[in-house]
Amino acid sequence: SNITSANEASRRDEANRGSTASPGRQQFQAFYRSLASLDQEATGPTTQVAAMSTEEIARLHFTVCDDELASSTCAICHEDLQAGENVLRMPSCSHAYHACCIEHWLRIKAACP
């Protein structure tokens, strides 16, 4: 199925993230890690939203971007979604993100950005 294929492709993307992510996305991810670290220092563990485990993320339904989502903007990296890319539409709100962007985000905070 498309969902299974997208989940497998997302895991491959994660394993090869350094070589497949665009330079802009790599820069953003490094910048985001810095901001997340500052946020954790400022807010402390009592107000921090829990992160998702790798197993919880793997249970999410990643899919391949279709024409309906194409040209939507990923609110994490601010790049447009492109047809054929692996994406995740959040179950609670239907916002869509690049798979590699949202996986990174969910490892830090288990809430829609």
Residue frames relative to the residue before (quaternion, step in Angstrom):
aa qw qx qy qz dx dy dz
S 1.0000 0.0000 0.0000 0.0000 0.00 0.00 0.00
N 0.6530 -0.5195 0.3787 0.4005 3.57 -1.25 0.39
I 0.6470 0.5312 -0.3260 0.4393 3.57 0.98 -0.84
T 0.6611 0.4902 -0.3098 0.4760 3.59 0.90 -0.90
S 0.6525 0.5095 -0.3145 0.4644 3.58 0.92 -0.89
A 0.6623 0.4986 -0.3089 0.4661 3.57 0.95 -0.84
N 0.6277 0.5246 -0.3398 0.4640 3.62 1.01 -0.76
E 0.6650 0.4902 -0.3025 0.4754 3.58 0.94 -0.89
A 0.6550 0.5017 -0.3117 0.4714 3.59 0.95 -0.84
S 0.6284 0.5376 -0.3335 0.4527 3.58 1.04 -0.76
R 0.6514 0.5018 -0.3141 0.4746 3.58 1.00 -0.81
R 0.6328 0.5040 -0.3315 0.4854 3.59 1.05 -0.74
D 0.6232 0.5361 -0.3381 0.4582 3.59 1.00 -0.83
E 0.6466 0.5234 -0.3161 0.4561 3.57 0.96 -0.90
A 0.6676 0.5020 -0.3040 0.4581 3.59 0.93 -0.87
N 0.7695 0.3169 -0.1657 0.5291 3.56 1.10 -0.70
R 0.2050 0.8491 -0.4762 0.1011 3.56 1.28 0.25
G 0.6616 0.5276 -0.3263 0.4212 3.59 0.82 -0.88
S 0.7507 0.3887 -0.2245 0.4848 3.58 0.97 -0.74
T 0.7328 0.4302 -0.2543 0.4618 3.65 1.11 -0.42
A 0.6085 0.5511 -0.3733 0.4320 3.61 1.06 -0.50
S 0.5259 -0.6240 0.4671 0.3404 3.55 -1.04 0.76
P 0.6356 -0.5326 0.3756 0.4138 3.61 -1.14 0.50
G 0.6369 0.5306 -0.3314 0.4506 3.59 1.02 -0.75
R 0.6660 0.4913 -0.2973 0.4762 3.55 0.99 -0.87
Q 0.6209 0.5300 -0.3392 0.4676 3.61 1.03 -0.75
Q 0.6452 0.5111 -0.3163 0.4716 3.59 0.96 -0.86
F 0.6588 0.5118 -0.3133 0.4538 3.55 0.91 -0.91
Q 0.6589 0.5166 -0.3215 0.4424 3.59 0.89 -0.91
A 0.6382 0.5015 -0.3285 0.4830 3.60 1.01 -0.74
F 0.6476 0.5109 -0.3102 0.4726 3.58 0.97 -0.86
Y 0.6555 0.5173 -0.3110 0.4538 3.58 0.94 -0.89
R 0.6255 0.5295 -0.3463 0.4566 3.60 0.96 -0.80
S 0.6380 0.5187 -0.3231 0.4686 3.59 1.02 -0.77
L 0.6708 0.4916 -0.2979 0.4686 3.59 0.91 -0.91
A 0.6442 0.5209 -0.3249 0.4561 3.58 0.95 -0.85
S 0.6298 0.5282 -0.3276 0.4658 3.56 1.03 -0.75
L 0.6570 0.4973 -0.3027 0.4790 3.58 0.97 -0.86
D 0.6293 0.5391 -0.3251 0.4558 3.58 1.02 -0.84
Q 0.6635 0.4993 -0.3071 0.4649 3.56 0.91 -0.89
E 0.6464 0.5090 -0.3221 0.4683 3.60 0.99 -0.80
A 0.6998 0.4859 -0.2716 0.4477 3.58 0.94 -0.91
T 0.7769 0.3581 -0.1928 0.4806 3.59 0.86 -0.91
G 0.3508 -0.7515 0.4927 0.2634 3.57 1.15 -0.49
P 0.6799 -0.5389 0.3277 0.3741 3.55 -1.22 0.35
T 0.6094 0.5899 -0.3748 0.3742 3.63 1.08 -0.47
T 0.7570 0.3314 -0.2128 0.5213 3.62 1.09 -0.54
Q 0.4740 0.6806 -0.4319 0.3542 3.58 1.27 -0.08
V 0.3910 -0.6798 0.5655 0.2554 3.59 -0.96 0.89
A 0.5217 -0.6634 0.4368 0.3114 3.58 -0.83 0.97
A 0.4372 -0.6727 0.5364 0.2620 3.53 -1.19 0.65
M 0.4520 -0.6471 0.5297 0.3104 3.56 -1.26 0.34
S 0.4568 -0.6575 0.5217 0.2946 3.53 -1.15 0.62
T 0.6689 -0.4767 0.3829 0.4228 3.56 -1.28 0.28
E 0.6456 0.5227 -0.3192 0.4561 3.58 1.00 -0.79
E 0.6499 0.5066 -0.3184 0.4686 3.61 0.97 -0.81
I 0.6486 0.5082 -0.3159 0.4704 3.57 0.97 -0.84
A 0.6453 0.5368 -0.3176 0.4411 3.59 0.98 -0.84
R 0.6554 0.5168 -0.3080 0.4566 3.62 1.15 -0.56
L 0.5325 0.6170 -0.4184 0.4008 3.61 1.23 -0.21
H 0.4557 -0.7089 0.4820 0.2399 3.55 -1.15 0.62
F 0.1042 -0.7879 0.6069 0.0080 3.54 -0.03 1.35
T 0.0598 -0.7941 0.6047 0.0136 3.56 -1.11 0.63
V 0.5323 -0.5851 0.4909 0.3652 3.53 -1.32 0.04
C 0.5181 -0.6484 0.4648 0.3083 3.57 -0.92 0.93
D 0.1742 -0.7830 0.5916 0.0811 3.54 -0.89 0.99
D 0.7447 -0.4011 0.2788 0.4548 3.58 -1.29 -0.02
E 0.5959 0.5795 -0.3614 0.4225 3.60 1.11 -0.64
L 0.7516 0.3817 -0.2071 0.4964 3.60 0.95 -0.87
A 0.5083 0.6622 -0.4261 0.3488 3.59 1.17 -0.51
S 0.8011 0.2337 -0.2514 0.4903 3.53 -1.03 0.96
S 0.4584 0.5907 -0.4955 0.4421 3.59 1.23 0.16
T 0.3818 -0.7315 0.5167 0.2284 3.57 -1.12 0.53
C 0.4119 -0.6639 0.5689 0.2567 3.54 -1.03 0.89
A 0.3644 -0.7673 0.4891 0.1983 3.59 -0.59 1.13
I 0.6010 0.5555 -0.3695 0.4402 3.60 1.23 -0.13
C 0.8105 0.2182 -0.1130 0.5317 3.61 0.72 -1.03
H 0.3674 -0.7654 0.4468 0.2821 3.59 1.33 -0.22
E 0.5013 0.5888 -0.4616 0.4346 3.59 1.12 0.68
D 0.5536 -0.6113 0.4480 0.3451 3.58 -1.15 0.61
L 0.4496 -0.6279 0.5589 0.3020 3.53 -1.21 0.63
Q 0.1945 -0.7830 0.5845 0.0862 3.56 -1.02 0.84
A 0.5795 -0.5743 0.4434 0.3712 3.57 -1.07 0.72
G 0.7744 0.3229 -0.2673 0.4739 3.55 -0.95 0.95
E 0.5765 0.5729 -0.3916 0.4313 3.62 1.20 -0.27
N 0.4905 -0.6225 0.5138 0.3286 3.57 -1.24 0.47
V 0.0041 0.8057 -0.5887 0.0661 3.54 -0.81 1.08
L 0.2098 -0.7255 0.6314 0.1761 3.51 -1.36 0.20
R 0.1856 -0.7255 0.6530 0.1129 3.51 -0.98 0.95
M 0.4216 -0.7309 0.4764 0.2472 3.57 -0.53 1.18
P 0.4839 -0.7042 0.4355 0.2833 3.60 -0.78 0.98
S 0.6908 0.5081 -0.2954 0.4211 3.60 0.98 -0.72
C 0.8344 0.1735 -0.0534 0.5203 3.60 1.03 -0.69
S 0.4098 -0.7450 0.4266 0.3085 3.60 1.32 -0.20
H 0.3701 0.6851 -0.5356 0.3269 3.62 1.13 0.39
A 0.2470 -0.7833 0.5573 0.1217 3.59 -1.05 0.77
Y 0.0475 -0.7927 0.6071 -0.0287 3.55 -1.08 0.87
H 0.5852 -0.5028 0.4742 0.4241 3.56 -1.27 0.33
A 0.5753 -0.6133 0.4151 0.3473 3.58 -0.98 0.81
C 0.6954 0.4717 -0.2996 0.4517 3.60 0.80 -0.92
C 0.6352 0.5261 -0.3395 0.4522 3.62 1.05 -0.66
I 0.7268 0.4392 -0.2602 0.4595 3.58 0.74 -1.03
E 0.5911 0.5482 -0.3819 0.4519 3.62 1.07 -0.60
H 0.6498 0.5061 -0.3165 0.4705 3.57 0.91 -0.87
W 0.6509 0.5237 -0.3082 0.4551 3.59 0.92 -0.94
L 0.7084 0.4809 -0.2729 0.4387 3.60 0.79 -1.02
R 0.5862 0.5538 -0.3734 0.4585 3.59 1.19 -0.38
I 0.7028 0.4188 -0.2496 0.5180 3.57 1.27 -0.37
K 0.7933 -0.0183 0.0526 0.6063 3.59 0.97 -0.94
A 0.3030 -0.7705 0.5396 0.1526 3.57 -0.81 1.03
A 0.5536 0.5590 -0.4201 0.4523 3.54 0.77 1.06
C 0.5877 -0.5670 0.4335 0.3810 3.57 -1.14 0.57
P 0.4870 -0.6711 0.4719 0.2996 3.59 -0.90 0.90
